[in-house]
Amino acid sequence: MRISPPAIIAFALSAAVLAQAPPDQPKALSVGVGVSAPRITHKVEPEYSPLARADRVQGTVVFQIVVDEHGLPRDFQVISPLGFGLDEKAEQAITKWRFAPGMKDGQPVPVIARVEVNFRFPQIWFDAKAEQRRTSFNVALKSLAETNAAAKDRAVETIQQIAGEKYPPAMYLAGLWEMNGDKNVVKDTARGWTLIQQAADHNYGPALYEVAIRSLRAGGDPAEMENDRQKMRDAAVLGSAQAQFYLGQAYEAGVGVPKEPDRARGYFRLCATKGDSHCQYRLGRLLLDKPGRSEDDYVQALAWLQIAADRKVSEARTMLDREQPQLSIAQAALVSTWKSQLSGAHLSQ
């Protein structure tokens, strides 16, 4: 289902699972045989956030929602974000939309729907084809996480098609599949590696990491190794969590680079804020062991360790069990506040 309001004020993913409905709410159904799609009856145009307006940001936010039996939207999940505060503005608009509910056997039922909200500036050029590739890729990623085999197959086909259109994230993912024979894709190691290299040539961080790590593991003369380490730094700057973790470890231990705890913490912080539990643990540990640490360092360390422990990192739990009995009431309150803020930063990525 696609509902695309022409915003007259006229960019991952991680695919999330729809929140479970409370016990007193009926389970949401998918549109299909015997289940009709909801139909919009009233919509409110989204507003631009100040940051997005100032930067002239354009694009599309895609949500997966549930339209309940009363025609009200709920269970919002962003499956193709745009950032700059526009995801929140889009959700605020959709909460005010109203629908004719989906039907099953002549009765209104809650139905899962996909909704697009467009942000455009009139008379400013916009690459609609590039944006369509981006949103199609993110939507396909969501479908890969579903249990429906047919939906997964369509998602694989979509990503392969977009890879053929030279969209770097799709080239990278399709390349991994071909190298490993995943997703029922015929294994072709040479072709898969070529796709990954092409994605790296387009400065796609995760692909650049794969190229750099392969070269670093193969070894070479010092000049070549330094060139590969620079590629790894570039990959980290371009958003590769694997590169960020690799460099955090390297600067922490002084392997191939000078031992620089401050830089190690910086790289671990990048991937920690993306939700990587091992980065969260390593950052918490480095903050805890920081020479001359401040009170702020201490409470942040424990907050990161709590987040990692909640995600089943046993080493983080061990460190917490050692430190928490020593906390004052004020420190415990600060740790709780920091944990909430840091968890929120991760969820907003």
C-alpha positions as CSV (number, residue, x, y, z in Angstrom):
1,M,0.0,0.0,0.0
2,R,1.5,3.4,-0.9
3,I,0.0,6.6,0.3
4,S,2.1,9.6,-0.9
5,P,0.8,13.0,0.1
6,P,2.2,15.8,-2.1
7,A,3.8,17.8,0.7
8,I,3.0,21.3,-0.5
9,I,6.0,22.8,1.4
10,A,6.5,21.6,-1.7
11,F,18.6,9.6,3.9
12,A,20.7,1.4,8.4
13,L,18.3,0.0,8.5
14,S,17.8,-1.8,10.5
15,A,14.5,-3.5,10.0
16,A,12.4,-3.6,13.2
17,V,9.6,-6.1,14.0
18,L,6.2,-4.6,14.6
19,A,5.5,-4.1,18.2
20,Q,3.2,-6.8,19.7
21,A,-0.3,-5.5,20.2
22,P,-1.6,-5.4,23.8
23,P,-3.7,-8.4,24.8
24,D,-6.9,-6.5,24.3
25,Q,-6.1,-5.5,20.7
26,P,-6.7,-7.9,17.8
27,K,-3.7,-8.9,15.8
28,A,-3.0,-6.8,12.7
29,L,-3.4,-8.6,9.4
30,S,-1.5,-8.2,6.1
31,V,-3.3,-7.2,2.9
32,G,-4.0,-10.2,0.8
33,V,-6.7,-12.8,-0.1
34,G,-9.8,-11.8,1.9
35,V,-8.2,-8.8,3.5
36,S,-8.7,-5.4,1.9
37,A,-6.3,-2.4,2.3
38,P,-7.2,0.7,4.3
39,R,-8.1,3.8,2.4
40,I,-7.2,7.3,3.4
41,T,-10.1,9.6,4.0
42,H,-8.3,12.6,5.6
43,K,-4.7,13.7,5.6
44,V,-2.7,16.5,7.1
45,E,0.4,17.8,5.2
46,P,3.7,17.5,7.1
47,E,5.7,20.5,8.2
48,Y,9.4,21.0,7.6
49,S,11.7,20.9,10.6
50,P,13.8,24.1,10.9
51,L,17.1,22.2,10.2
52,A,15.7,20.5,7.1
53,R,14.2,23.8,5.8
54,A,17.5,25.6,6.3
55,D,19.5,22.8,4.5
56,R,16.8,22.4,1.8
57,V,16.5,18.7,2.5
58,Q,14.2,16.8,0.2
59,G,13.2,13.1,0.1
60,T,10.7,10.5,1.3
61,V,10.1,8.9,4.7
62,V,8.5,5.5,4.6
63,F,6.6,4.1,7.6
64,Q,5.1,0.8,8.4
65,I,2.0,1.3,10.5
66,V,-1.1,-0.5,11.6
67,V,-4.5,1.1,10.7
68,D,-6.8,-0.2,13.4
69,E,-10.5,-1.3,13.0
70,H,-11.5,2.3,13.7
71,G,-9.4,3.8,10.9
72,L,-6.8,5.2,13.3
73,P,-3.0,4.8,12.7
74,R,-0.8,3.2,15.4
75,D,2.4,1.2,15.8
76,F,4.6,3.5,13.8
77,Q,7.9,2.2,12.5
78,V,10.2,4.1,10.2
79,I,11.6,1.7,7.6
80,S,13.2,4.4,5.4
81,P,14.3,7.4,7.4
82,L,15.3,10.8,6.1
83,G,16.7,12.4,9.3
84,F,17.0,16.1,9.9
85,G,13.9,16.0,12.1
86,L,11.7,15.0,9.2
87,D,10.9,11.5,10.4
88,E,9.3,13.0,13.5
89,K,7.5,15.6,11.4
90,A,6.1,12.9,9.1
91,E,4.9,10.9,12.1
92,Q,3.2,13.9,13.6
93,A,1.3,14.4,10.4
94,I,0.3,10.7,10.0
95,T,-1.1,10.6,13.5
96,K,-3.7,13.1,12.3
97,W,-4.7,11.1,9.2
98,R,-7.9,9.1,9.2
99,F,-8.7,6.0,7.2
100,A,-11.5,3.8,6.1
101,P,-10.3,0.6,7.8
102,G,-9.3,-2.6,6.0
103,M,-12.0,-5.3,5.8
104,K,-12.2,-9.0,6.3
105,D,-15.4,-11.0,5.9
106,G,-17.3,-7.8,5.9
107,Q,-15.9,-6.6,9.2
108,P,-13.3,-3.9,9.9
109,V,-10.0,-5.3,11.0
110,P,-6.5,-3.8,11.9
111,V,-4.3,-4.0,8.9
112,I,-0.5,-3.5,8.4
113,A,0.0,-0.7,5.9
114,R,3.1,1.1,4.3
115,V,2.9,4.8,4.0
116,E,5.2,7.3,2.2
117,V,5.5,11.0,3.2
118,N,7.2,13.2,0.7
119,F,9.1,16.4,1.5
120,R,9.7,18.6,-1.6
121,F,10.6,22.3,-2.3
122,P,9.0,23.7,-5.3
123,Q,11.4,24.9,-8.1
124,I,14.4,23.2,-6.5
125,W,15.8,20.2,-8.5
126,F,15.3,16.8,-6.9
127,D,16.8,13.5,-8.1
128,A,13.6,11.4,-7.8
129,K,15.2,8.3,-9.3
130,A,18.0,8.3,-6.8
131,E,15.5,8.7,-3.9
132,Q,13.4,5.9,-5.3
133,R,16.4,3.6,-5.2
134,R,17.1,4.5,-1.6
135,T,13.6,4.0,-0.4
136,S,13.1,0.8,-2.4
137,F,16.3,-0.6,-0.9
138,N,15.3,0.2,2.7
139,V,11.8,-1.3,2.1
140,A,13.4,-4.4,0.6
141,L,15.6,-4.7,3.7
142,K,12.4,-4.7,5.9
143,S,10.9,-7.4,3.8
144,L,14.0,-9.6,4.2
145,A,13.2,-9.7,7.9
146,E,9.7,-11.0,7.3
147,T,8.7,-14.6,7.5
148,N,6.8,-14.6,4.2
149,A,9.1,-16.5,1.7
150,A,7.5,-14.8,-1.3
151,A,8.1,-11.4,0.2
152,K,11.8,-12.3,0.9
153,D,12.3,-13.5,-2.7
154,R,10.8,-10.3,-4.1
155,A,13.1,-8.3,-1.8
156,V,16.2,-10.2,-3.0
157,E,15.1,-9.5,-6.6
158,T,14.6,-5.8,-5.8
159,I,18.0,-5.4,-4.3
160,Q,19.7,-7.2,-7.2
161,Q,17.9,-4.9,-9.6
162,I,19.0,-1.8,-7.7
163,A,22.5,-3.2,-7.6
164,G,22.4,-3.3,-11.4
165,E,21.5,0.4,-11.2
166,K,24.8,1.1,-9.4
167,Y,23.2,1.9,-6.0
168,P,26.2,1.3,-3.6
169,P,24.4,-0.3,-0.6
170,A,22.6,-2.7,-3.0
171,M,25.9,-3.5,-4.8
172,Y,27.5,-4.3,-1.5
173,L,24.7,-6.5,-0.2
174,A,24.2,-8.3,-3.5
175,G,28.0,-8.8,-3.7
176,L,28.0,-10.5,-0.2
177,W,25.2,-12.8,-1.3
178,E,27.1,-13.8,-4.5
179,M,30.3,-14.4,-2.6
180,N,28.7,-16.6,0.0
181,G,25.8,-18.1,-2.0
182,D,23.3,-16.6,0.4
183,K,19.5,-15.9,-0.1
184,N,19.4,-18.6,-2.8
185,V,21.6,-16.5,-5.0
186,V,24.0,-18.5,-7.2
187,K,27.5,-18.4,-5.7
188,D,29.9,-16.4,-7.9
189,T,32.8,-15.3,-5.8
190,A,34.6,-13.2,-8.5
191,R,31.4,-11.4,-9.5
192,G,30.5,-10.8,-5.9
193,W,33.9,-9.3,-5.0
194,T,33.7,-7.1,-8.1
195,L,30.3,-5.7,-6.9
196,I,31.8,-5.0,-3.4
197,Q,34.8,-3.2,-5.0
198,Q,32.5,-1.1,-7.1
199,A,30.5,-0.1,-4.0
200,A,33.8,0.8,-2.3
201,D,34.8,2.9,-5.4
202,H,31.5,4.8,-4.7
203,N,32.8,5.5,-1.1
204,Y,30.2,3.2,0.6
205,G,31.7,2.6,4.1
206,P,30.9,-1.1,4.7
207,A,32.3,-2.0,1.2
208,L,35.4,0.1,1.8
209,Y,35.9,-1.8,5.1
210,E,35.7,-5.2,3.2
211,V,38.3,-4.0,0.7
212,A,40.6,-2.6,3.5
213,I,40.3,-5.6,5.8
214,R,41.1,-8.1,3.0
215,S,44.3,-6.2,2.1
216,L,45.3,-5.8,5.7
217,R,45.0,-9.5,6.4
218,A,47.0,-10.3,3.3
219,G,49.8,-8.1,4.5
220,G,52.3,-6.2,2.3
221,D,55.0,-3.5,2.5
222,P,54.6,-0.7,5.1
223,A,53.4,1.8,2.5
224,E,50.7,-0.5,1.2
225,M,49.6,-1.3,4.8
226,E,49.3,2.4,5.7
227,N,47.3,3.0,2.5
228,D,44.9,0.2,3.7
229,R,44.7,1.6,7.2
230,Q,43.7,5.0,5.6
231,K,41.0,3.2,3.7
232,M,39.9,1.7,7.0
233,R,39.7,5.2,8.5
234,D,37.7,6.4,5.5
235,A,35.3,3.5,6.0
236,A,34.9,4.5,9.7
237,V,34.1,8.1,8.8
238,L,31.7,6.9,6.1
239,G,29.7,4.9,8.7
240,S,31.1,1.4,8.8
241,A,30.6,0.1,12.3
242,Q,33.0,-2.8,11.6
243,A,35.7,-0.3,10.6
244,Q,35.0,1.8,13.7
245,F,35.3,-1.3,16.0
246,Y,38.5,-2.4,14.1
247,L,40.2,0.9,14.6
248,G,39.0,1.1,18.2
249,Q,40.7,-2.2,18.9
250,A,43.8,-1.2,17.0
251,Y,44.3,2.2,18.8
252,E,43.5,0.6,22.2
253,A,46.1,-2.1,21.8
254,G,48.6,-0.2,19.6
255,V,48.4,-2.8,16.8
256,G,49.8,-1.4,13.5
257,V,49.2,2.2,14.9
258,P,50.3,4.1,18.0
259,K,48.6,3.2,21.2
260,E,46.1,6.1,21.7
261,P,43.3,5.5,24.2
262,D,41.6,8.8,23.3
263,R,41.3,7.8,19.6
264,A,40.2,4.3,20.6
265,R,37.4,5.8,22.7
266,G,36.4,8.0,19.8
267,Y,36.0,5.1,17.4
268,F,34.2,2.9,20.0
269,R,31.8,5.8,20.7
270,L,30.9,6.0,17.0
271,C,29.7,2.4,16.8
272,A,28.4,2.4,20.4
273,T,25.9,5.1,19.5
274,K,24.8,2.9,16.6
275,G,23.8,0.2,19.0
276,D,26.7,-2.2,18.8
277,S,26.8,-3.9,22.2
278,H,30.5,-4.8,22.0
279,C,31.4,-1.2,21.2
280,Q,29.3,-0.1,24.1
281,Y,31.2,-2.5,26.4
282,R,34.6,-1.5,25.1
283,L,33.8,2.2,25.4
284,G,32.4,1.7,29.0
285,R,35.6,-0.2,30.0
286,L,37.9,2.4,28.5
287,L,36.0,5.3,30.2
288,L,36.1,3.3,33.5
289,D,39.9,2.7,33.2
290,K,40.7,6.3,32.0
291,P,43.6,7.8,33.9
292,G,42.4,10.8,36.0
293,R,38.8,10.1,34.9
294,S,36.2,12.7,35.8
295,E,32.8,12.0,37.5
296,D,31.2,12.5,34.1
297,D,33.5,9.8,32.6
298,Y,32.5,7.4,35.5
299,V,28.8,7.7,35.2
300,Q,28.9,7.5,31.4
301,A,31.1,4.4,31.7
302,L,28.5,2.7,33.9
303,A,25.7,3.8,31.6
304,W,27.3,2.2,28.6
305,L,28.1,-0.9,30.6
306,Q,24.5,-1.2,31.7
307,I,23.3,-0.9,28.1
308,A,25.8,-3.6,27.0
309,A,24.8,-5.8,29.9
310,D,21.2,-5.5,29.0
311,R,22.2,-6.9,25.6
312,K,23.8,-9.9,27.2
313,V,27.5,-8.9,27.2
314,S,28.7,-10.9,30.1
315,E,31.9,-9.0,30.6
316,A,29.9,-5.8,31.0
317,R,27.7,-7.4,33.7
318,T,30.8,-8.6,35.6
319,M,32.2,-5.0,35.7
320,L,28.8,-3.6,36.8
321,D,28.5,-6.1,39.6
322,R,31.9,-4.9,40.9
323,E,31.1,-1.2,40.6
324,Q,27.4,-0.7,41.4
325,P,27.6,-1.5,45.2
326,Q,29.9,1.5,45.5
327,L,27.5,4.0,43.8
328,S,25.9,6.8,45.8
329,I,22.2,7.5,45.3
330,A,23.1,10.6,43.3
331,Q,25.5,8.7,41.1
332,A,23.0,6.0,40.5
333,A,20.5,8.6,39.4
334,L,23.0,10.1,37.0
335,V,23.8,6.7,35.5
336,S,20.1,6.1,35.0
337,T,19.8,9.5,33.2
338,W,22.8,8.9,31.0
339,K,21.6,5.4,30.1
340,S,18.2,6.8,29.0
341,Q,19.9,9.5,26.9
342,L,22.4,7.2,25.4
343,S,19.8,4.6,24.6
344,G,17.7,7.3,23.0
345,A,20.6,8.4,20.8
346,H,20.9,4.9,19.5
347,L,17.2,4.5,18.8
348,S,17.2,7.8,16.8
349,Q,19.9,6.6,14.4
